[in-house]
Amino acid sequence: MKTKLTNLAKGVLSERVPEAKYPSLMQQLEEARREWLNAQNYYNNVSDTDLVDYAAYLIQASEKKYNYLLKRARHEGLEYSPFN
């Protein structure tokens, strides 16, 4: 019984846990750029005055995220242009 449990534990522990797959920095940049453009579009089309502050917040937050990722890409030596 002890041997079976030991073998079972070894088998479970020896299995490789799949690595989490994160999007590449370029994919993150493109997604952040789209979020920023979508936030700007939302702001331009919002009709409820109560949502204007929320729309402005979305623009600021998405712009900061995009700028952060751009700085990170430059630091890593990547060249990124959304126009390629």
C-alpha positions in Angstrom: 0.0 0.0 0.0 2.8 2.4 1.0 4.6 1.7 -2.3 1.5 2.4 -4.4 1.0 5.7 -2.6 4.7 6.6 -3.0 4.5 5.8 -6.7 1.3 7.8 -7.2 2.9 10.8 -5.4 6.0 10.6 -7.5 3.9 10.5 -10.7 1.8 13.5 -9.7 4.9 15.5 -8.6 6.9 14.6 -11.7 4.2 15.9 -14.1 5.1 19.2 -15.6 2.8 22.0 -14.9 2.1 23.8 -18.2 3.6 27.3 -18.2 1.1 30.1 -18.3 1.0 31.6 -21.8 1.1 35.4 -21.6 0.7 37.5 -24.7 3.9 38.9 -26.1 4.8 42.5 -25.5 3.9 43.4 -29.0 0.5 41.8 -28.6 0.0 43.7 -25.3 1.0 47.0 -27.0 -1.5 46.5 -29.8 -4.3 45.6 -27.3 -3.5 48.6 -25.2 -3.6 50.8 -28.3 -7.0 49.5 -29.3 -8.3 50.0 -25.7 -7.1 53.6 -25.8 -8.7 54.2 -29.2 -12.0 52.6 -28.0 -12.0 54.8 -24.9 -11.6 57.9 -27.1 -14.4 56.7 -29.3 -16.6 56.0 -26.3 -15.9 59.5 -24.9 -16.9 61.0 -28.3 -20.1 59.1 -28.4 -21.3 59.1 -24.8 -24.7 60.8 -24.5 -25.4 60.5 -20.8 -23.7 63.4 -18.9 -23.2 61.1 -15.9 -20.9 58.9 -18.0 -18.6 61.7 -19.2 -16.4 61.4 -16.1 -16.2 57.7 -16.5 -15.3 58.0 -20.2 -12.5 60.5 -19.3 -11.2 58.1 -16.7 -11.1 55.3 -19.3 -9.1 57.5 -21.7 -6.6 58.4 -19.0 -6.2 54.9 -17.7 -5.8 53.3 -21.1 -3.3 56.0 -22.2 -1.2 55.4 -19.2 -1.2 51.7 -19.8 -0.2 52.2 -23.5 2.6 54.6 -22.6 3.9 52.2 -19.9 4.1 49.4 -22.5 5.8 51.7 -25.0 8.5 52.6 -22.5 8.9 49.0 -21.6 9.3 48.1 -25.3 11.9 50.8 -25.8 13.8 49.6 -22.8 13.9 46.1 -24.2 15.0 47.4 -27.6 11.8 46.6 -29.4 10.6 48.8 -32.2 6.9 49.2 -32.4 4.8 51.0 -34.9 1.1 50.6 -35.2 1.3 51.7 -38.8 3.4 48.7 -40.1 
